[in-house]
Amino acid sequence: MSQVLLIGVLVIAGGIIGVFAVIVIGIHVEDRRGSITDPKSGYLASGTRWFLGRYVDHTACRYVSNLEHDCAKCQRTSADQ
């Protein structure tokens, strides 16, 4: 009985460590690319943003009167126009 409990604990701990590792890798990928305001780049970025509750809302950028206060993505868009 104790062996089954030990195996169960190891499986659960391995799952938790695996999820934590995927989240940390996803954070590092987003940080390295500087892409938090860009569209999601794949499943890893999408899952990381979903798990952390992180999303980007650009609706406030439309109402900013001074363009230097726009987010970086909206500044690039307004510079292209």
Secondary structure as the mmCIF struct_conf table of DSSP 4:
data_model
#
loop_
_struct_conf.conf_type_id
_struct_conf.id
_struct_conf.beg_label_comp_id
_struct_conf.beg_label_asym_id
_struct_conf.beg_label_seq_id
_struct_conf.end_label_comp_id
_struct_conf.end_label_asym_id
_struct_conf.end_label_seq_id
HELX_RH_AL_P HELX_RH_AL_P1 SER A 2 ARG A 33
TURN_TY1_P TURN_TY1_P1 GLY A 34 GLY A 34
TURN_TY1_P TURN_TY1_P2 ILE A 36 THR A 37
BEND BEND1 ASP A 38 ASP A 38
HELX_LH_PP_P HELX_LH_PP_P1 PRO A 39 LYS A 40
BEND BEND2 GLY A 42 GLY A 42
HELX_RH_AL_P HELX_RH_AL_P2 TYR A 43 LEU A 52
TURN_TY1_P TURN_TY1_P3 GLY A 53 GLY A 53
HELX_RH_3T_P HELX_RH_3T_P1 THR A 59 TYR A 63
BEND BEND3 SER A 65 ASN A 66
HELX_RH_3T_P HELX_RH_3T_P2 LEU A 67 HIS A 69
BEND BEND4 ASP A 70 ASP A 70
HELX_RH_AL_P HELX_RH_AL_P3 ALA A 72 ASP A 80
#
